[in-house]
Amino acid sequence: MTQMTTIGTPQISEYDDRIVEIEVTGVCRQDVKRVSSYKKKVTHGRMNEAMREIYSLGGKVVGVTLLGEPQANNQPVETDA
């Protein structure tokens, strides 16, 4: 068998692993959050789910920031081919 060296993990898109910071305000449930505004960090792949959760709690998204590179480990990985 031959060895094959690849970088990272095979994915359709690297954007799913990037970290996104969502700025939230107006959450009604004080048992969940005791502040009027906060920031939530999620992966880009979970952003839609996180925004639905925010809206279901009565919150409002006031800003979204892409924080940088994917969190995946981009070290060479040996695989059997």
N, C-alpha and C positions, 0 to 999 in steps of 0.2 A: 504494500500500500504506500501511496505517496502522501506526504504532508502538505497541507495548504495553509498559508498564513493570511489571515484576514484582519482588518482593523475594525474593532467594535463589534456590534451585533447586527445581523441583517434586519433591516427595518424598511418599511415603506417610506417613512419620513422621519427626519431627525427632529422636526418641530414638536412631535408628541412628547419628547423628553425634556424640552426646554422649560425652564421655570418662569412662570408668569405671576406677577403680583397684582392682585385685584384690590382696589381701594373701595371700601364699603361704608355707607352711611345710612342712618335711619332704620336700623334693626329694632323692631318693636319688642321682641321677647327679651326681657331683662334677665331671665334665668339662663339664657344662652350667652349673651354678651352684656356687660355692664357699662360699656362705653358707647358714645354716640357714633363714633367712626373708628374703623380699624382696617388693617391690611391683611390679606390672606394670600399665602403663597401656595400655588398648585402647579402641577405640570400642565403643559399646553393641552395634552390629551384629556385632562380632567376639567378643563376650564368651563366647558358647557355645563357639566354636572354641577360644578361649584356655583355658577351663576344662577342656575335653577334653584339651588338651595337658598341662596341669598334672597332671591325674589320671593320664594315661598315664606320666608321669615319676615317679609315686608321691607326688606332692605333695598337700597338703590346703589348701583355700581356707578361710581364717580370717576374712576380711572383704571386703566389696565396698562401695565408696563411689562415688557419682555426683558427679563433680567440677564440673559446671557446664554452661554453655551449649554448644550445638553448635559445632563448629569451622568450619562452613561460613561462607563470606563472605556476610553479609546485606546487601550493597550493592545498590542498584537495578540491574537488568540489563535492557537494551532488547532486545526480540525482535521479529522480523517476524511480523505476524499475517495 
